[in-house]
Amino acid sequence: MRDADPYRIYWRSRRGLLELDLLLVPFARDVYASLADPLRADYRRLLEAEDPDILAWLQGQTEPPRALQMIVSLIRRHV
């Protein structure tokens, strides 16, 4: 995803899967703009993943790729 605008990220965080929307939308709304650039890039990378994978990572069912572990941890803590 090339555009890092917080408004666009907010809308990109709306996945259509309620469980993900409840986790990602508040994070995008409340936290994304305050993240350092590397973590913003990690969040954009996370949004490129498939919904079932993201949900499994956020619910702790599977481990996210090493590059996404920090952003997944931040999202979990925000909830």
C-alpha atoms as one frame of an Amber mdcrd trajectory, in Angstrom:
protein
   0.000   0.000   0.000   1.653   3.189  -1.169  -0.497   5.754   0.613   0.257
   6.170   4.307  -2.379   8.858   4.943  -4.026   8.101   8.319  -7.494   8.657
   6.840  -6.870   6.104   4.103  -5.326   3.709   6.604  -8.448   4.012   8.753
 -10.638   2.984   5.829  -8.231   0.243   4.762  -8.455  -1.123   8.309 -12.155
  -1.798   7.812 -12.029  -5.379   6.661 -15.675  -6.426   6.661 -14.994  -9.114
   9.239 -16.431  -7.913  12.539 -13.697  -9.457  14.679 -11.007  -7.655  12.696
 -12.937  -4.400  12.505 -13.187  -4.354  16.299  -9.407  -4.689  16.566  -8.012
  -2.772  13.616 -10.339   0.227  13.278  -9.803   1.531  16.840  -6.064   1.010
  16.469  -5.983   2.902  13.175  -8.124   5.675  14.614  -6.357   6.056  17.965
  -2.757   4.966  17.458  -1.605   4.854  13.827  -0.879   8.584  13.453   1.364
   8.562  16.535   3.501   5.593  15.435   7.080   5.962  14.269   7.535   5.510
  10.515   8.881   1.933  10.738   5.837   0.829  12.748   3.512   2.588  10.311
   5.150   0.611   7.536   4.657  -2.588   9.548   0.970  -1.782   9.981   0.573
  -1.191   6.245   2.308  -4.526   5.626  -0.079  -6.179   8.067  -3.023  -4.798
   6.107  -1.731  -6.527   2.990  -2.114  -9.953   4.642  -5.168 -12.160   4.298
  -7.930 -11.639   6.862  -7.784 -15.173   8.331  -4.031 -14.803   8.898  -4.408
 -11.396  10.561  -7.171 -12.691  12.809  -5.139 -15.755  13.822  -2.140 -13.535
  14.670  -4.209 -11.090  16.695  -5.988 -13.865  18.578  -2.695 -15.591  19.326
  -3.628 -18.738  17.436  -0.533 -18.530  15.234   2.672 -16.518  15.328   2.923
 -13.600  12.922   5.989 -13.259  10.727   8.915 -11.869  12.684   8.664  -8.509
  10.894   5.075  -8.058  12.114   5.410  -9.252  15.703   5.818  -5.773  17.188
   2.803  -4.268  15.424   0.650  -7.276  16.316   1.714  -6.865  19.942   0.809
  -3.161  19.871  -2.623  -3.891  18.420  -3.272  -6.538  21.066  -2.279  -4.126
  23.833  -4.477  -1.376  22.446  -7.546  -3.556  22.767
